[in-house]
């Protein structure tokens, strides 16, 4: 049996900016009921966990609690602990590039765990639209962040979705413990994570806890439970990499989730690891936990021979640096997989950073983009438009069978190092060519890019892209090699848009085209047009 399947890493070794980038990268009908995505799952090795309401704790609110006034939107936020026994997995055949990975529980390798569910749901069951978004918390910062929530919460709150964040990984669990450690009434005293080899089964059991909570105990979704129509999983960046492996290896066995949004990755995390954490492999495995082997996975396609639809949502940085340009970019759309590559989208931006939520949890934390001004980071607008539309598209796909429109892909060229890619850019604007073109790039007034110039300040890392307004080359970075994201000279707004009405008309036309294709929601299109009308362009 092929236990170790090496993941090739020639790109990281061949490109110094990628090495820096990765160092920053590691620092989503009638009620369907259980196993709605296909045949009944094999529950002989992975059961439904025990659920309890989390104690009030020292802070009086959960870690990563929303800073929004959820009550004003008719929502509640309640935290639950869930406990059980999780299994680790091993592959039973070679792990190939087609992504159809065959795995099984690692015999005898099971461990007790207690983790948490953070639930935001409509107070009035009549408002619930039947769909639960389950987000695998991102732990790239070594603590839980609800990065996808930051992009999509407007759509969720207005349309009646329920949202659940899952602490699936080891570093997120130990950050919870540290947040209230040693204080009387410690909210997270019972949290116990056996390591990331068990995270896939923990995520499966989280889904089961929502769909079929044990009789007589708390129900995380309360009165909404019997009205669940779909449970959709979302993950961003590092969490998307774990979800990539979950889809290829675990989903065919578990069959808990009805659809997936894989947001900003081009590869999968290991199936198993001998240490505690995928995000920080230097952390030793917890004492008393059965040993698990290192099982890396190859660069691959994402599997589509299972019933749950998958929407890939990718940015420029991910395409260039996180293997998407050599994996998912080359995988054709089909009845179970669609890929949206978003021109002008960055990997990390001020919206997805969710600073108000961070500040609630860590009152002394510095703004994530403090000092990152030369040039400014990407605004995050294209990505937020796209993921909100993506949630709607995936929900329609799962519930109604309406397949999304196939999207144009980035136009790529090969880098001198074999197999590496770069995105072609319009020489007149330096905006990416190809991909989904939402109003900020279809009717541009600035160079907006997911690629940060190599000479730019890296206070906030290379993942944040850049935004350079076309203001007659008057910014300090304009014309500076390695700093200026725009061409020199910059495009002249009065040439592009002789009148204000010309600009508004182009924004309106691009927004209408995006809505017609399903790549933008009508509410976001209306907001973009209103912003254009309120501007002083040209």
Secondary structure, 3 states (H helix, E strand, C coil): CCCCCCCCCHHHHHCHHHHHHHHHHHCCCCCCCCCCCCCCCCCCCCCCCEEEECCCCCCCCCCCCCCCCHHHHCEEEEEEEEEEEEEEEEECCCCCCCCCCCEEEEEEEEEEEEEEEEEEEECCHHHCCCEEEEEECECCCCCCECHHHHHHHHHHHHHCCEEEEECCCHHHHHHHHHHCCCCCCCCCCCCECCCHHHHHHHHHHHHHHHHCCCCCCCCCCHHHHHHCCEEEEEEECHHHHHHHHHHHHHHHHHCCCCEEEEECCCCCCCCECCCCCCCCCCCCCCCCCCCCCCECCCCCCCCCCCCCEEEEEECHHHHHHCCHHHCHHHCCCECCEEEEEECCCCCCCHHHHCHHHHHHHCCCCCCCCCCCECCECCCCHHHHHHHHHHHHHHHHHHHHCCCCCCCCCECEEECCCCCCEEECECCCCCCECECECCHHHHCCCEEEECCCCCCCCCCCCHHHCEEEECCCCCCCCCCCCCCCCCCCCCCCHHHHCCCHHHHHHHHHHHHHHHHHHCCCCHHHHHHHHHHHHHCCCC
